[in-house]
Amino acid sequence: MPFVNREEAAKRLAKLLEEYKEKNPLILAIPRGAVPMAQIIADRIGGEIDVVLVHKLGAPGNPEYAVGSVDEYGHIYLGEGVTLLGLSKEYLDDEAKAQLSMLKDRRRFYTEVREAINPTGRIVIIIDDGIATGSTMIAAIHGIREQKPKKIVVAVAVAPPDTIVKIQKIADEVICLETPLYFGAVGAFFDDFRQVSDKEVMEILRKRS
């Protein structure tokens, strides 16, 4: 396995992000797994932590297969799977509406700890434990870009090479520790890939508020 756990991956990413030390970056984690990683990175390079809320649009009968994604502001990204599966606009609209509702509920939940941090004019580092199709990360980048940050850096543990190429086209900088040619689930590259709870996310956000 490339990684023992997310902690190891976060420490390796932090070393590659040292140029942003003392520049007060805004470190945005894609919940929930990346939030403890963001905490480790912030402890080493400084900056603030928040979450960026996006969710995949699942295929009919296979919600784990991402055909696109939506961010909490309603921006929708559609991937190749839409054409491959011949999905209708009605299905995509309904799926996006359902996922957007869930994201708004989650933001209200996290707002109990604190309001979202404005990324305008900031160096923004988006963290995730891994990327498969890239749909959620692409939605996250587009959503943040509309808020006019100074720079968007994507830092992830693992992703397939073709996905990294897609991300490089829209981010200002991409750091990825491992780019295996044969890619299955992100969790397959970690010995320990335990679930991170909302309670843990809330505790981390509370500590860093």
N, CA, C and O of each residue as an XYZ file, in Angstrom:
836
protein
N       0.835     -1.193      0.000
C       0.000      0.000      0.000
C       0.882      1.260      0.000
O       1.883      1.307      0.714
N       0.523      2.272     -0.787
C       1.294      3.512     -0.766
C       1.238      4.234      0.577
O       2.198      4.908      0.951
N       0.102      4.102      1.327
C      -0.060      4.860      2.560
C      -0.504      3.962      3.709
O      -1.324      3.062      3.530
N       0.049      4.221      4.884
C      -0.419      3.530      6.082
C      -1.812      4.042      6.426
O      -2.725      3.261      6.697
N      -1.962      5.363      6.413
C      -3.240      6.000      6.763
C      -3.247      7.426      6.211
O      -2.297      7.851      5.554
N      -4.320      8.156      6.484
C      -4.423      9.536      6.010
C      -3.385     10.430      6.683
O      -2.893     11.381      6.075
N      -3.054     10.128      7.928
C      -2.069     10.933      8.649
C      -0.723     10.934      7.918
O      -0.095     11.979      7.750
N      -0.297      9.751      7.490
C       0.966      9.670      6.758
C       0.901     10.488      5.471
O       1.826     11.232      5.144
N      -0.202     10.337      4.753
C      -0.365     11.079      3.498
C      -0.331     12.577      3.751
O       0.291     13.320      2.993
N      -0.996     13.030      4.813
C      -1.034     14.460      5.129
C       0.351     15.001      5.457
O       0.690     16.110      5.046
N       1.146     14.246      6.181
C       2.501     14.682      6.528
C       3.367     14.797      5.281
O       4.178     15.715      5.163
N       3.192     13.865      4.355
C       3.945     13.943      3.096
C       3.508     15.145      2.262
O       4.340     15.820      1.655
N       2.215     15.408      2.234
C       1.731     16.577      1.498
C       2.230     17.872      2.132
O       2.585     18.817      1.427
N       2.256     17.913      3.466
C       2.695     19.120      4.164
C       4.122     19.508      3.764
O       4.429     20.692      3.623
N       4.981     18.521      3.584
C       6.364     18.803      3.175
C       6.416     19.478      1.812
O       7.261     20.337      1.561
N       5.497     19.074      0.933
C       5.477     19.637     -0.424
C       4.754     20.973     -0.487
O       4.770     21.645     -1.519
N       4.118     21.360      0.621
C       3.385     22.623      0.678
C       4.101     23.674      1.529
O       3.521     24.710      1.857
N       5.338     23.413      1.879
C       6.055     24.297      2.796
C       6.271     25.695      2.236
O       6.485     26.635      3.001
N       6.219     25.851      0.917
C       6.399     27.194      0.350
C       5.280     28.144      0.767
O       5.423     29.363      0.677
N       4.155     27.568      1.228
C       3.025     28.398      1.647
C       3.026     28.684      3.146
O       2.098     29.299      3.670
N       4.077     28.230      3.829
C       4.210     28.498      5.254
C       4.323     29.999      5.487
O       5.029     30.697      4.759
N       3.638     30.481      6.486
C       3.614     31.901      6.840
C       2.872     32.773      5.827
O       2.924     33.999      5.923
N       2.180     32.163      4.856
C       1.392     32.930      3.883
C      -0.103     32.868      4.188
O      -0.934     33.311      3.396
N      -0.423     32.311      5.347
C      -1.798     32.220      5.823
C      -2.750     31.666      4.762
O      -3.734     32.323      4.423
N      -2.478     30.475      4.235
C      -3.386     29.897      3.240
C      -4.705     29.487      3.880
O      -4.785     29.241      5.083
N      -5.732     29.421      3.050
C      -7.011     28.856      3.467
C      -7.021     27.413      2.997
O      -7.013     27.148      1.795
N      -7.038     26.483      3.932
C      -6.955     25.060      3.617
C      -8.362     24.479      3.669
O      -8.961     24.362      4.738
N      -8.869     24.124      2.517
C     -10.230     23.623      2.399
C     -10.212     22.116      2.193
O      -9.592     21.614      1.256
N     -10.888     21.411      3.067
C     -10.955     19.952      2.981
C     -12.291     19.522      2.396
O     -13.330     20.114      2.690
N     -12.254     18.481      1.562
C     -13.486     17.864      1.092
C     -13.896     16.837      2.147
O     -13.203     15.836      2.328
N     -15.018     17.069      2.850
C     -15.397     16.183      3.956
C     -15.820     14.804      3.441
O     -16.239     14.632      2.297
N     -15.685     13.826      4.356
C     -15.207     14.079      5.699
C     -13.750     13.632      5.861
O     -13.033     14.146      6.720
N     -13.320     12.690      5.048
C     -12.008     12.078      5.228
C     -10.829     13.034      5.188
O      -9.826     12.816      5.867
N     -10.945     14.091      4.398
C      -9.808     15.003      4.235
C      -9.679     16.011      5.364
O      -8.666     16.706      5.446
N     -10.675     16.113      6.237
C     -10.622     17.140      7.280
C      -9.487     16.891      8.277
O      -8.759     17.834      8.588
N      -9.296     15.668      8.796
C      -8.135     15.448      9.665
C      -6.809     15.694      8.942
O      -5.836     16.115      9.568
N      -6.762     15.439      7.640
C      -5.556     15.720      6.867
C      -5.284     17.220      6.831
O      -4.143     17.655      6.987
N      -6.341     18.009      6.624
C      -6.188     19.461      6.586
C      -5.667     19.994      7.914
O      -4.869     20.931      7.943
N      -6.115     19.401      9.006
C      -5.641     19.828     10.331
C      -4.139     19.599     10.468
O      -3.418     20.466     10.963
N      -3.674     18.449     10.036
C      -2.242     18.129     10.120
C      -1.427     19.098      9.270
O      -0.378     19.583      9.692
N      -1.923     19.370      8.073
C      -1.208     20.279      7.169
C      -1.181     21.690      7.742
O      -0.150     22.361      7.696
N      -2.312     22.143      8.283
C      -2.361     23.483      8.881
C      -1.432     23.598     10.080
O      -0.836     24.651     10.306
N      -1.306     22.526     10.846
C      -0.402     22.546     12.003
C       1.047     22.766     11.565
O       1.855     23.308     12.320
N       1.367     22.343     10.347
C       2.749     22.416      9.858
C       3.042     23.657      9.028
O       4.167     24.157      9.052
N       2.063     24.162      8.299
C       2.343     25.322      7.439
C       1.537     26.561      7.837
O       1.689     27.622      7.233
N       0.683     26.426      8.849
C      -0.150     27.544      9.263
C      -1.380     27.677      8.384
O      -1.637     26.838      7.520
N      -2.132     28.733      8.613
C      -3.328     28.962      7.829
C      -4.598     28.567      8.551
O      -4.565     28.061      9.673
N      -5.714     28.805      7.891
C      -7.022     28.484      8.435
C      -7.592     27.241      7.752
O      -7.212     26.904      6.631
N      -8.515     26.564      8.450
C      -9.159     25.364      7.924
C     -10.649     25.613      7.750
O     -11.293     26.246      8.586
N     -11.175     25.108      6.658
C     -12.615     25.068      6.461
C     -12.912     23.876      5.557
O     -12.007     23.148      5.149
N     -14.179     23.693      5.257
C     -14.579     22.625      4.344
C     -15.138     23.233      3.065
O     -15.704     24.326      3.080
N     -14.975     22.519      1.967
C     -15.621     22.874      0.710
C     -16.606     21.746      0.410
O     -16.222     20.580      0.317
N     -17.861     22.103      0.261
C     -18.908     21.090      0.181
C     -19.301     20.796     -1.265
O     -19.841     21.651     -1.967
N     -19.023     19.595     -1.679
C     -19.399     19.106     -3.004
C     -19.865     17.665     -2.852
O     -19.530     16.998     -1.873
N     -20.631     17.190     -3.816
C     -21.047     15.791     -3.775
C     -21.224     15.263     -5.185
O     -21.647     15.982     -6.091
N     -20.893     14.005     -5.349
C     -21.043     13.371     -6.656
C     -22.507     13.228     -7.035
O     -23.378     13.132     -6.170
N     -22.766     13.215     -8.321
C     -24.063     12.828     -8.860
C     -23.938     11.374     -9.268
O     -23.151     11.036    -10.153
N     -24.705     10.521     -8.632
C     -24.567      9.089     -8.859
C     -25.367      8.596    -10.051
O     -26.366      9.197    -10.445
N     -24.908      7.494    -10.612
C     -25.611      6.861    -11.727
C     -26.846      6.125    -11.214
O     -26.877      5.721    -10.051
N     -27.860      5.944    -12.053
C     -29.055      5.187    -11.637
C     -28.689      3.776    -11.200
O     -28.052      3.029    -11.943
N     -29.093      3.424    -10.002
C     -28.824      2.089     -9.487
C     -27.405      1.865     -9.020
O     -27.087      0.793     -8.505
N     -26.532      2.867     -9.190
C     -25.140      2.739     -8.771
C     -24.650      4.101     -8.280
O     -23.876      4.764     -8.971
N     -25.090      4.520     -7.104
C     -24.780      5.869     -6.621
C     -23.305      6.138     -6.396
O     -22.901      7.298     -6.308
N     -22.487      5.093     -6.300
C     -21.056      5.293     -6.098
C     -20.328      5.640     -7.385
O     -19.189      6.108     -7.350
N     -20.981      5.413     -8.530
C     -20.373      5.761     -9.806
C     -20.731      7.203    -10.140
O     -21.891      7.508    -10.416
N     -19.745      8.086    -10.118
C     -20.001      9.513    -10.315
C     -20.136      9.848    -11.792
O     -19.227      9.603    -12.585
N     -21.280     10.410    -12.149
C     -21.476     10.896    -13.520
C     -21.330     12.412    -13.568
O     -21.409     13.019    -14.636
N     -21.121     13.004    -12.423
C     -20.948     14.446    -12.318
C     -20.894     14.828    -10.863
O     -20.698     13.977     -9.995
N     -21.070     16.119    -10.588
C     -21.020     16.579     -9.207
C     -21.697     17.941     -9.106
O     -21.923     18.621    -10.107
N     -22.014     18.316     -7.872
C     -22.628     19.618     -7.608
C     -21.988     20.200     -6.356
O     -21.685     19.469     -5.413
N     -21.780     21.527     -6.343
C     -21.263     22.155     -5.131
C     -22.411     22.822     -4.374
O     -23.546     22.845     -4.849
N     -22.108     23.360     -3.204
C     -23.164     23.882     -2.334
C     -23.824     25.144     -2.885
O     -24.865     25.577     -2.390
N     -23.204     25.734     -3.923
C     -23.794     26.926     -4.529
C     -24.665     26.583     -5.743
O     -25.264     27.463     -6.361
N     -24.723     25.289     -6.071
C     -25.565     24.853     -7.178
C     -24.856     24.710     -8.498
O     -25.500     24.422     -9.506
N     -23.534     24.905     -8.531
C     -22.786     24.704     -9.774
C     -22.687     23.212    -10.068
O     -22.321     22.422     -9.197
N     -23.011     22.838    -11.287
C     -23.047     21.427    -11.663
C     -21.976     21.127    -12.700
O     -21.825     21.858    -13.679
N     -21.236     20.049    -12.479
C     -20.275     19.543    -13.450
C     -20.744     18.177    -13.909
O     -21.044     17.308    -13.089
N     -20.809     17.986    -15.219
C     -21.225     16.703    -15.775
C     -20.040     16.027    -16.465
O     -19.339     16.646    -17.265
N     -19.827     14.757    -16.147
C     -18.715     14.011    -16.702
C     -19.103     13.150    -17.887
O     -20.226     13.217    -18.387
N     -18.150     12.337    -18.327
C     -18.345     11.487    -19.505
C     -19.444     10.461    -19.304
O     -20.075     10.026    -20.267
N     -19.679     10.069    -18.047
C     -20.675      9.046    -17.774
C     -22.078      9.424    -18.204
O     -22.899      8.549    -18.483
N     -22.365     10.720    -18.260
C     -23.698     11.170    -18.681
C     -23.992     10.709    -20.102
O     -25.072     10.192    -20.389
N     -23.015     10.902    -20.988
C     -23.182     10.488    -22.388
C     -23.127      8.975    -22.521
O     -23.911      8.380    -23.260
N     -22.200      8.356    -21.805
C     -22.040      6.904    -21.900
C     -23.304      6.164    -21.480
O     -23.665      5.144    -22.068
N     -23.969      6.689    -20.460
C     -25.175      6.035    -19.939
C     -26.458      6.598    -20.539
O     -27.546      6.087    -20.273
N     -26.336      7.641    -21.340
C     -27.516      8.231    -21.964
C     -28.501      8.792    -20.951
O     -29.710      8.603    -21.087
N     -27.991      9.482    -19.935
C     -28.857      9.961    -18.866
C     -29.668     11.178    -19.302
O     -29.172     12.046    -20.020
N     -30.909     11.225    -18.859
C     -31.815     12.303    -19.247
C     -31.585     13.543    -18.388
O     -31.064     13.453    -17.276
N     -31.977     14.694    -18.912
C     -31.896     15.943    -18.158
C     -32.763     15.864    -16.905
O     -32.395     16.396    -15.859
N     -33.909     15.203    -17.008
C     -34.797     15.069    -15.856
C     -34.115     14.310    -14.725
O     -34.193     14.713    -13.564
N     -33.441     13.202    -15.066
C     -32.735     12.435    -14.034
C     -31.647     13.280    -13.393
O     -31.520     13.303    -12.169
N     -30.855     13.978    -14.213
C     -29.743     14.765    -13.697
C     -30.233     15.920    -12.829
O     -29.629     16.225    -11.801
N     -31.322     16.559    -13.238
C     -31.889     17.649    -12.442
C     -32.350     17.145    -11.078
O     -32.106     17.782    -10.053
N     -33.023     15.989    -11.079
C     -33.523     15.426     -9.814
C     -32.373     15.016     -8.903
O     -32.412     15.259     -7.697
N     -31.344     14.390     -9.489
C     -30.194     13.958     -8.699
C     -29.454     15.171     -8.130
O     -29.057     15.168     -6.965
N     -29.272     16.207     -8.952
C     -28.588     17.406     -8.483
C     -29.381     18.083     -7.370
O     -28.800     18.554     -6.392
N     -30.690     18.133     -7.513
C     -31.542     18.754     -6.498
C     -31.422     18.016     -5.169
O     -31.333     18.643     -4.114
N     -31.419     16.678     -5.217
C     -31.320     15.877     -3.997
C     -29.973     16.090     -3.310
O     -29.915     16.262     -2.092
N     -28.892     16.079     -4.088
C     -27.562     16.236     -3.500
C     -27.343     17.656     -2.992
O     -26.684     17.853     -1.971
N     -27.888     18.648     -3.693
C     -27.755     20.032     -3.249
C     -28.482     20.245     -1.922
O     -27.993     20.967     -1.053
N     -29.636     19.624     -1.769
C     -30.369     19.714     -0.516
C     -29.553     19.138      0.637
O     -29.520     19.700      1.731
N     -28.896     18.008      0.377
C     -28.054     17.382      1.394
C     -26.883     18.290      1.759
O     -26.530     18.409      2.932
N     -26.276     18.933      0.749
C     -25.144     19.813      1.006
C     -25.561     21.029      1.833
O     -24.826     21.458      2.723
N     -26.718     21.574      1.545
C     -27.198     22.726      2.307
C     -27.468     22.341      3.768
O     -27.203     23.115      4.688
N     -28.005     21.121      3.958
C     -28.212     20.636      5.323
C     -26.874     20.495      6.061
O     -26.760     20.845      7.236
N     -25.873     19.981      5.355
C     -24.562     19.796      5.979
C     -23.924     21.139      6.319
O     -23.300     21.278      7.371
N     -24.077     22.133      5.433
C     -23.501     23.443      5.727
C     -24.174     24.049      6.966
O     -23.504     24.639      7.813
N     -25.489     23.901      7.065
C     -26.182     24.408      8.258
C     -25.661     23.713      9.514
O     -25.517     24.335     10.566
N     -25.383     22.429      9.390
C     -24.861     21.646     10.504
C     -23.489     22.170     10.923
O     -23.236     22.371     12.111
N     -22.604     22.391      9.950
C     -21.264     22.866     10.267
C     -21.270     24.323     10.734
O     -20.403     24.738     11.502
N     -22.257     25.097     10.263
C     -22.329     26.506     10.639
C     -22.633     26.677     12.121
O     -22.427     27.755     12.678
N     -23.123     25.615     12.765
C     -23.320     25.679     14.208
C     -21.992     25.948     14.914
O     -21.962     26.529     15.999
N     -20.900     25.521     14.291
C     -19.574     25.764     14.852
C     -19.080     27.140     14.436
O     -18.620     27.919     15.270
N     -19.177     27.441     13.131
C     -18.758     28.755     12.636
C     -19.197     28.933     11.198
O     -19.507     27.967     10.501
N     -19.219     30.187     10.764
C     -19.574     30.498      9.390
C     -18.445     30.074      8.447
O     -17.293     29.943      8.859
N     -18.800     29.859      7.165
C     -17.799     29.534      6.158
C     -16.821     30.697      5.996
O     -17.216     31.857      6.111
N     -15.555     30.396      5.732
C     -14.520     31.407      5.553
C     -14.483     31.848      4.097
O     -14.497     31.013      3.192
N     -14.437     33.136      3.874
C     -14.425     33.704      2.524
C     -13.057     33.474      1.865
O     -12.040     33.883      2.425
N     -13.007     32.824      0.681
C     -11.728     32.575      0.028
C     -11.228     33.709     -0.865
O     -10.143     33.609     -1.437
N     -12.006     34.787     -0.993
C     -11.638     35.880     -1.897
C     -10.261     36.453     -1.536
O     -10.011     36.836     -0.393
N      -9.378     36.503     -2.541
C      -8.051     37.064     -2.350
C      -7.073     36.192     -1.592
O      -5.955     36.622     -1.312
N      -7.470     34.971     -1.254
C      -6.630     34.075     -0.453
C      -5.942     33.031     -1.333
O      -6.442     32.674     -2.400
N      -4.796     32.550     -0.872
C      -4.235     31.310     -1.410
C      -5.070     30.182     -0.832
O      -5.130     30.013      0.385
N      -5.720     29.405     -1.703
C      -6.603     28.331     -1.268
C      -5.971     26.991     -1.631
O      -5.599     26.757     -2.780
N      -5.858     26.123     -0.640
C      -5.338     24.770     -0.855
C      -6.476     23.789     -0.602
O      -6.962     23.665      0.522
N      -6.894     23.097     -1.648
C      -7.987     22.128     -1.525
C      -7.386     20.747     -1.298
O      -6.581     20.265     -2.095
N      -7.790     20.121     -0.200
C      -7.220     18.838      0.223
C      -8.238     17.716      0.032
O      -9.423     17.882      0.322
N      -7.759     16.574     -0.460
C      -8.577     15.360     -0.441
C      -7.669     14.154     -0.291
O      -6.491     14.202     -0.644
N      -8.231     13.063      0.241
C      -7.421     11.860      0.411
C      -7.168     11.161     -0.917
O      -6.180     10.440     -1.055
N      -8.041     11.361     -1.891
C      -7.837     10.769     -3.202
C      -8.916     11.205     -4.169
O      -9.998     11.636     -3.768
N      -8.605     11.086     -5.449
C      -9.535     11.457     -6.504
C      -9.649     10.289     -7.469
O      -8.640      9.707     -7.867
N     -10.863      9.947     -7.842
C     -11.069      8.885     -8.841
C     -11.379      9.525    -10.193
O     -10.468      9.731    -10.996
N     -12.635      9.840    -10.457
C     -13.005     10.460    -11.731
C     -12.666     11.938    -11.779
O     -12.497     12.502    -12.860
N     -12.566     12.566    -10.625
C     -12.258     13.992    -10.567
C     -13.472     14.891    -10.513
O     -13.325     16.109    -10.414
N     -14.670     14.329    -10.577
C     -15.869     15.162    -10.683
C     -16.074     16.049     -9.456
O     -16.408     17.225     -9.606
N     -15.883     15.519     -8.253
C     -16.100     16.345     -7.067
C     -15.039     17.433     -6.948
O     -15.353     18.564     -6.575
N     -13.801     17.110     -7.257
C     -12.741     18.114     -7.182
C     -12.956     19.216     -8.216
O     -12.736     20.392     -7.929
N     -13.385     18.839     -9.412
C     -13.641     19.838    -10.455
C     -14.745     20.793    -10.007
O     -14.631     22.004    -10.192
N     -15.808     20.254     -9.419
C     -16.887     21.107     -8.913
C     -16.380     22.024     -7.808
O     -16.756     23.194     -7.748
N     -15.531     21.497     -6.935
C     -14.976     22.307     -5.856
C     -14.147     23.460     -6.405
O     -14.258     24.591     -5.932
N     -13.321     23.173     -7.399
C     -12.466     24.215     -7.982
C     -13.312     25.300     -8.635
O     -13.063     26.488     -8.430
N     -14.309     24.902     -9.417
C     -15.157     25.887    -10.087
C     -15.895     26.758     -9.068
O     -16.000     27.972     -9.239
N     -16.403     26.127     -8.007
C     -17.123     26.882     -6.991
C     -16.241     27.896     -6.282
O     -16.660     29.027     -6.036
N     -15.017     27.491     -5.951
C     -14.080     28.398     -5.291
C     -13.588     29.478     -6.257
O     -13.428     30.635     -5.869
N     -13.351     29.100     -7.510
C     -12.836     30.053     -8.492
C     -13.784     31.251     -8.657
O     -13.334     32.381     -8.847
N     -15.083     30.999     -8.584
C     -16.050     32.079     -8.745
C     -15.972     33.100     -7.612
O     -16.481     34.214     -7.735
N     -15.332     32.711     -6.511
C     -15.197     33.625     -5.378
C     -13.879     34.392     -5.402
O     -13.529     35.082     -4.444
N     -13.146     34.259     -6.527
C     -11.950     35.060     -6.812
C     -10.823     34.899     -5.778
O     -10.403     35.882     -5.168
N     -10.341     33.684     -5.582
C      -9.166     33.508     -4.726
C      -7.911     34.003     -5.447
O      -7.928     34.196     -6.663
N      -6.846     34.204     -4.715
C      -5.568     34.597     -5.313
C      -4.964     33.437     -6.096
O      -4.397     33.631     -7.171
N      -5.088     32.235     -5.551
C      -4.493     31.044     -6.176
C      -5.211     29.814     -5.654
O      -5.605     29.770     -4.488
N      -5.384     28.807     -6.512
C      -5.966     27.531     -6.097
C      -4.929     26.431     -6.272
O      -4.454     26.166     -7.376
N      -4.595     25.804     -5.164
C      -3.679     24.662     -5.148
C      -4.479     23.422     -4.770
O      -5.214     23.440     -3.783
N      -4.349     22.358     -5.532
C      -4.991     21.081     -5.208
C      -3.913     20.144     -4.681
O      -2.890     19.939     -5.334
N      -4.142     19.575     -3.503
C      -3.171     18.654     -2.903
C      -3.889     17.376     -2.475
O      -4.736     17.401     -1.582
N      -3.547     16.272     -3.111
C      -4.230     14.998     -2.853
C      -3.211     13.876     -2.711
O      -2.074     13.982     -3.170
N      -3.643     12.808     -2.071
C      -2.750     11.681     -1.850
C      -2.590     10.825     -3.104
O      -1.473     10.457     -3.468
N      -3.703     10.511     -3.763
C      -3.634      9.557     -4.862
C      -4.708      9.854     -5.895
O      -5.820     10.255     -5.552
N      -4.367      9.655     -7.165
C      -5.323      9.847     -8.261
C      -4.733      9.227     -9.523
O      -3.511      9.149     -9.647
N      -5.564      8.786    -10.456
C      -5.047      8.262    -11.724
C      -4.474      9.388    -12.580
O      -4.911     10.533    -12.462
N      -3.507      9.083    -13.436
C      -2.848     10.125    -14.240
C      -3.802     10.940    -15.093
O      -3.644     12.158    -15.185
N      -4.798     10.304    -15.728
C      -5.697     11.055    -16.606
C      -6.557     12.042    -15.825
O      -6.909     13.104    -16.338
N      -6.894     11.694    -14.589
C      -7.656     12.619    -13.753
C      -6.798     13.825    -13.369
O      -7.284     14.956    -13.370
N      -5.541     13.594    -13.045
C      -4.639     14.692    -12.703
C      -4.513     15.662    -13.874
O      -4.463     16.875    -13.670
N      -4.464     15.144    -15.088
C      -4.388     16.007    -16.275
C      -5.609     16.926    -16.340
O      -5.479     18.111    -16.647
N      -6.796     16.382    -16.052
C      -8.018     17.195    -16.058
C      -7.962     18.281    -14.992
O      -8.353     19.422    -15.237
N      -7.476     17.922    -13.815
C      -7.411     18.885    -12.714
C      -6.395     19.985    -13.011
O      -6.622     21.150    -12.685
N      -5.278     19.614    -13.628
C      -4.237     20.599    -13.931
C      -4.733     21.694    -14.871
O      -4.199     22.804    -14.861
N      -5.723     21.405    -15.663
C      -6.241     22.376    -16.616
C      -7.011     23.511    -15.948
O      -7.154     24.590    -16.524
N      -7.506     23.270    -14.738
C      -8.346     24.295    -14.104
C      -7.800     24.783    -12.762
O      -8.258     25.810    -12.263
N      -6.845     24.087    -12.167
C      -6.211     24.549    -10.932
C      -4.921     25.289    -11.281
O      -4.383     25.120    -12.375
N      -4.425     26.108    -10.355
C      -3.171     26.814    -10.586
C      -1.966     25.930    -10.304
O      -0.903     26.105    -10.900
N      -2.140     24.983     -9.393
C      -1.066     24.056     -9.049
C      -1.695     22.762     -8.544
O      -2.704     22.794     -7.840
N      -1.105     21.633     -8.900
C      -1.609     20.334     -8.449
C      -0.454     19.535     -7.857
O       0.594     19.373     -8.482
N      -0.664     19.042     -6.642
C       0.299     18.165     -5.980
C      -0.397     16.843     -5.709
O      -1.428     16.808     -5.039
N       0.154     15.767     -6.221
C      -0.409     14.432     -5.998
C       0.733     13.479     -5.687
O       1.691     13.377     -6.453
N       0.632     12.782     -4.563
C       1.726     11.929     -4.105
C       1.896     10.668     -4.942
O       3.019     10.256     -5.230
N       0.782     10.055     -5.332
C       0.833      8.800     -6.084
C      -0.138      8.865     -7.260
O      -1.277      9.307     -7.110
N       0.328      8.416     -8.444
C      -0.539      8.403     -9.634
C      -0.480      7.024    -10.302
O       0.115      6.879    -11.370
N      -1.088      6.024     -9.683
C      -1.037      4.663    -10.237
C      -1.825      4.541    -11.543
O      -2.884      5.149    -11.702
N      -1.300      3.759    -12.458
C      -1.980      3.545    -13.737
C      -3.263      2.756    -13.558
O      -4.266      3.019    -14.221
N      -3.222      1.780    -12.650
C      -4.405      0.941    -12.417
C      -5.070      1.421    -11.132
O      -4.516      1.295    -10.040
N      -6.270      1.973    -11.287
C      -6.914      2.654    -10.172
C      -8.293      2.070     -9.917
O      -9.121      1.964    -10.821
N      -8.520      1.691     -8.654
C      -9.853      1.242     -8.254
C     -10.438      2.255     -7.294
O     -10.563      3.431     -7.634
N     -10.792      1.822     -6.113
C     -11.294      2.728     -5.084
C     -10.136      3.417     -4.374
O      -9.059      2.839     -4.224
N     -10.361      4.648     -3.939
C      -9.331      5.396     -3.222
C      -8.864      4.628     -1.994
O      -7.667      4.576     -1.714
N      -9.791      4.038     -1.264
C      -9.453      3.325     -0.035
C      -8.516      2.153     -0.232
O      -7.880      1.698      0.719
N      -8.424      1.658     -1.456
C      -7.539      0.519     -1.725
C      -6.069      0.885     -1.577
O      -5.220     -0.003     -1.496
N      -5.755      2.168     -1.542
C      -4.366      2.608     -1.449
C      -3.957      2.955     -0.023
O      -2.863      3.474      0.199
N      -4.826      2.674      0.944
C      -4.546      2.931      2.359
C      -4.722      1.650      3.155
O      -5.706      0.932      2.979
N      -3.766      1.364      4.034
C      -3.949      0.248      4.965
C      -5.120      0.535      5.906
O      -5.955     -0.333      6.161
N      -5.167      1.749      6.410
C      -6.231      2.181      7.325
C      -7.002      3.302      6.643
O      -6.475      4.396      6.443
N      -8.252      3.024      6.287
C      -9.086      4.032      5.611
C     -10.418      4.126      6.346
O     -11.486      4.033      5.741
N     -10.335      4.308      7.638
C     -11.532      4.352      8.471
C     -12.416      5.541      8.113
O     -11.942      6.541      7.575
N     -13.683      5.422      8.412
C     -14.621      6.513      8.204
C     -14.356      7.637      9.217
O     -14.031      7.382     10.376
N     -14.500      8.856      8.763
C     -14.399     10.024      9.640
C     -15.819     10.525      9.902
O     -16.594     10.711      8.963
N     -16.156     10.739     11.146
C     -17.522     11.120     11.510
C     -17.728     12.633     11.438
O     -16.770     13.407     11.455
N     -18.988     13.033     11.357
C     -19.317     14.455     11.415
C     -18.873     15.048     12.747
O     -18.470     16.209     12.805
N     -18.943     14.265     13.809
C     -18.513     14.747     15.119
C     -17.036     15.127     15.091
O     -16.649     16.158     15.641
N     -16.208     14.299     14.454
C     -14.785     14.612     14.348
C     -14.562     15.890     13.549
O     -13.733     16.724     13.913
N     -15.312     16.037     12.453
C     -15.200     17.241     11.629
C     -15.546     18.473     12.464
O     -14.833     19.475     12.432
N     -16.648     18.386     13.209
C     -17.079     19.509     14.039
C     -16.020     19.870     15.086
O     -15.764     21.048     15.338
N     -15.416     18.865     15.681
C     -14.409     19.118     16.709
C     -13.196     19.829     16.125
O     -12.637     20.733     16.745
N     -12.793     19.410     14.920
C     -11.639     20.035     14.273
C     -11.959     21.485     13.914
O     -11.147     22.378     14.161
N     -13.129     21.725     13.336
C     -13.505     23.084     12.982
C     -13.616     23.971     14.220
O     -13.253     25.146     14.183
N     -14.115     23.406     15.306
C     -14.264     24.173     16.552
C     -12.884     24.567     17.098
O     -12.686     25.698     17.543
N     -11.937     23.624     17.058
C     -10.599     23.906     17.552
C      -9.908     25.006     16.754
O      -9.146     25.806     17.297
N     -10.196     25.027     15.435
C      -9.488     25.965     14.570
C     -10.261     27.264     14.365
O      -9.834     28.121     13.591
N     -11.392     27.419     15.051
C     -12.187     28.638     14.855
C     -11.643     29.801     15.679
O     -12.193     30.901     15.633
